[in-house]
Amino acid sequence: MTTLITKKEKKQKDRFRFATRAIHAGQAPDPATGAVSLPIYQTTTYAQEAVGVHKGYTYSRTGNPTVTALEENLAELEQGEGCACFSSGMAAITAVFSLLSQGDHAIISEVVYGGTPRLCNNIFSRFGIKFTYADSSDPNAVKAAIRNETKLIFVETPANPTLKLTDIRALCEIKGNAKLVVDNTFSTPALQTPIKLGADLVVHSTTKFIEGHNTTIGGAVISANKKDHEDLKFIQNATGSILSPFNGWLTLRGLKTLELRMRKHGENAQLVAEYLEDHPNVSQVLYPGLQSFPQASLAASQNTTKNGFGGMLAFELKGGVKAGLRLASNLSLICLAENLGATETMVTHPATMTHAAMSKEAREKAGITDGLIRVSVGLEDPQDIIDDLDQAIKKASA
Ligand SMILES: Cc1ncc(COP(=O)(O)O)c(C=O)c1O
């Protein structure tokens, strides 16, 4: 079953604004019963009337109506030609690199989720694919790394965990024949639509803000063109790393409130970032909504700023690693956890948790200092988040 939509259908859908599309795209009332909430089609296979005569579905690795609805929804929100969903964000990234062949070369941002270099350095490199890590915030550094065999440029913007931005439009101008892939997990299409800025593929760990409630692991790749989408659907079926119908359904439910949630994540994060910036024991705060953020103007021009600057920030305490680790273990409301992008505020120590797979040298080059603390600001009352940080900073600095 394909998730491609015709140009005429796209025009009709384009008349709706983001919040409306997030609720309705891909989710007309169930044709069999009229159920407004899309059913979870918990089935392995589908009865065929005769050999080759079916209703578009044959086997749930190849296609499942609940997952198709999610794929249609995400394709529309990201303004792509189609979307393929996967069992995790890493499975989605694996599918993207599976577009490459022996001898191909890819450029990856120096600052990305640690799982991406782990995958490329340890697995794809064994199949004769070459990788270069470049500072993608500097288009000249990316340009210098491009070779004849460069087929992919993979960036995260904002990047995990330093929030460093990549200028998507600038990379599109220099990318030549390489495909630009943007991991849009931190922003979501409520804040940033890379395909509109010229990117070829958008990746999500839907585990994060897209589903938003700490209940699923999932991933997605949205393609700007039909050929890439078809190739990714082929990879999805061939490798079998598919999203389950139940996780698809929970993700669709999360998407219905995406715009609301992202606005509130941004409002709360702005308040937390301002509180931290004014704190005498904090040495640096990285948040794209702060005037002090080194790429504040790019943040404003690349983001749909009406929905704010997202829920992610990073900071460092005076007293470095020791103070940071003490803070993490003295939190009471805020949870010390690997995940991000959910209703609960979560704190991570990237050097020992999410980015432990990177070498210390690579981390330092990417600005992931040992004292850096990443905060995924949730949807609790912002004063309660600040109060908890305040008491933990006091204890950490004592
Ligand atoms: C930006 C980013 N991309 C991809 C991933 C991988 O996603 P998953 O954990 O769903 O496999 C993560 C996980 O933290 C992430 O932060």
The ligand as a Gaussian input file, in Angstrom:
#p B3LYP/6-31G(d) Opt

LIG

0 1
 C       18.023000      13.326000      17.505000
 C       17.833000      11.849000      17.643000
 N       17.731000      11.102000      16.543000
 C       17.559000       9.761000      16.609000
 C       17.497000       9.108000      17.829000
 C       17.303000       7.617000      17.866000
 O       15.966000       7.349000      18.123000
 P       15.411000       6.021000      18.848000
 O       15.890000       6.072000      20.256000
 O       13.934000       6.149000      18.687000
 O       15.977000       4.862000      18.111000
 C       17.585000       9.857000      18.996000
 C       17.512000       9.189000      20.310000
 O       17.725000       9.773000      21.350000
 C       17.755000      11.267000      18.899000
 O       17.859000      12.033000      19.992000

